[in-house]
Amino acid sequence: MSDMTDYNGSDNLDPQREELEKLLDDANIPSLPQVACKLIELCKDPNANFADFARVIESDMGLSSRLLRVVNSAFYGLRTKATNIERAINALGLKYVRSICLGFHLVDTLSRLAPAGFDMNVFWQESLLRAVIARRIASKSCPELREEAFLVGLLQNCGILVLCQVYGPDYVDIWSRARSSPATLHILEQETFQLTHLDASESLCRRWNLPDLLVLPIANHHRPSQKQFSFDETVKLSQVSYFVGNLALNDPEVLCPEDDGLLDLCRTAFSIETEELLNMLRQSKDEYAGVVQLFSKFINEPVNVSEIIEKARGLIRHLDTDVPKEMLEPEKYC
């Protein structure tokens, strides 16, 4: 299928977009709760302040209690416990709190799309880990955007849940067999279905009125992005999104050209060499352990993050060698 959106987000194929919107209507996409809508509005309001966000978050008692458990966990090491949301924001920073709280509500809404035969626990484990890795990469390459990077990493695969609704067991089967390599999944989507999860992710995020700074990187995370350093915020986030969106977390049997270019992207766009990248992946384990408590409602089985991280590190080490690499043969997944 041809890309529906170019790098700048302009529509190329209006009839396809109309068809996608119809399919989304048929999939019964849930609406966002009021708290999430208010958080999105505040994120777009340059005059929104500390107290505005605190009031909205405090209006959701379940979210508030989860947030306080997270901020008072051993990972953050506060000397004095935070007993209210304002203190939590003081401790973690406004942008951090608003990103994980908005992420919680978006994940909560998406979890209502759980299809039969689809492992939602694994899906959210990996999505949250990609979000944490994205934040870690952005902390080095574009620190002012690290919280946006977290949301992009968390939501970039939300279209997968939509396509499970649209295409049913046929899509669930391909996801299950090809999920070891995100790039492989995207290739098979283009060969098998009318739509890809990039198309569905973009339309879903626009329905929810998310800002373009989030939507465009989410919509482009399997499309070739500029590899050189850039001062443009959308380009920076798209580069981070491309990296975490293509990073295999499950020992891929074969590689795609996208896999093979990840280290080059790190060096040229992020100024991150292999050893530093390996350290960042290892550090992501501790950050994941801190934030996963907020998302325990959706990740309800123990996850061996160390094992997943080591698989990702193993892939990076493999890419950094001259050992011959077996490349993708899509027909083996069909």
Secondary structure, DSSP 8 states (H G I E B T S, - for coil): ---SB-TT--BS-HHHHHHHHHHHHHTT-----HHHHHHHHHHH-TT--HHHHHHHHHT-HHHHHHHHHHHTSTTT--SS---SHHHHHHHH-HHHHHHHHHHHHHHHHHGGG--TT--HHHHHHHHHHHHHHHHHHHHHH-GGGHHHHHHHHHHTTHHHHHHHHHHTHHHHHHHHHHTT-HHHHHHHHHHH-S--HHHHHHHHHHHTT--HHHHHHHHTTTS----S----HHHHHHHHHHHHHH--SS--SSB-HHHHTHHHHIIIII---HHHHHHHHHHHHHHHHHHGGGGTTT--S---HHHHHHHHHHHHHHHTS-S---B--GGGG-
